[in-house]
C-alpha cells in the first residue's frame, strides 16, 4: 500500500534549525526527522512512500535515497511552489493508486494505522481521518462524529470550543480513495481541510478515534518534547527499544568524566569533562564536547557542538557545530542555529532564536 507524506513546507516554525536544512532531514535525536514516520508506516504494511518536497528538495533526496535503508520504496515529488495540503496531493496524482494514506510530515505517532485502514474498508468510506483527543483544538482541525463514525462537521482551527463534546482533532493521517483527487482543482494552492473536507461531510468522510501517542513536532517545543519522549520510550520506535537501563544509551567511543543522569542519549565521540552534569532528558549528537562544570538538563545538542565550561543549558536546542562560550546560560525554549558562535557570559532565554552562523559577543542578553 502507498503513503504520501506532505513535507513541502519551509519549516518556518522550526527555524533556525531549518534555515539551512530541509525539515524532513533535520536531525531528530539520532536520525533524520522523517525517519520515525517512515518506520511507523512500514510497521503498518506501507511498502511505497511518495515524499512531497519543496524547500531544498535535492538535499532530502541525498539524505534519504531510494528508501531501501528504511525497508521501503521511496519516491519524490517536488512542488514548484507551495501548493497547500490539497494542492500537493493533486500534484502527486499520477503516482497514486486507488487507495492510499496521506500524512503530514511533522507528526510523531504510534497510532494503529492498520486499524484505521481496516475501519476505512469496513465502512466503505471515501476518506477516513485519524482523530486525536486534545484539550485545546484551536490550532487544529476539529471534527464532530455521528454515531456511525461519519464526520458530521469539521472546523479548521476553531477560535474556541465550549460545546462540552470531546475535542477530536485531525491527527494528520488520512486514508483516501482515489476519487478524492477529482474534487481537488489543479494548478493552484488548495487547503484540503478548508476546501475538500466540507464537500465530503456526510458524504463519505469518516473519523477513526485513534489511541496511542501523537505529537506535532514541527515547533521547537514539540521537537524537544518528541525527542525526550523517544529516548524515554513513551512512543513506540526502534530507538526506544534500543535504549538501555534507566533510558540511557552511551556510545562506546564517548568519554565521560562528569555525571550522567537518564534519560540521555550520548553519541559517538562525545566528551563530557569532569564536574559536568548531563541529564535528565538530554540528547548529545556525535562529537559534542561539554566543558568542565557545565550543567545540561532537558537539552538537545546536535552534532559537533561545543559547550564551554560552567555553561547552563535547560529547555533549549543547540544545533550542529555551534560553539557556546564559558559561563553562558541558555534556557526557556531558546534555539541556537548551526555554526553560531556565542561568546562568554551570555544569557539567552525566553524562546530566543539565534540564526545560523551568527557570532554573538560576550555578555549580551537575548530574550
Secondary structure by P-SEA (a helix, b strand, c coil): cbbbbccccccccccccccccccccccccccccaaaaaaaaaaacccbbbbbcccaaaaaaaaccccccccbbbbbbbccccccaaaaaaaacccccccbbbbccccccccaaaaaaaaaaaacccbbbbbbbbcccccbbbbbbcccccccccccccccccccccccccccbbbbccccccccccccccccccccccccccccbbbbbccccccccccaaaaaaaaaaaaacccccccccccccccbbbbccccccbbbccccccccbbbbcccbbbccbbbbccbbbbccbbbbccbbbccbbbbccbbbbcccccccbbbbccbbbbccbbbbccbbbbbcbbbbccccccccccccccccccc
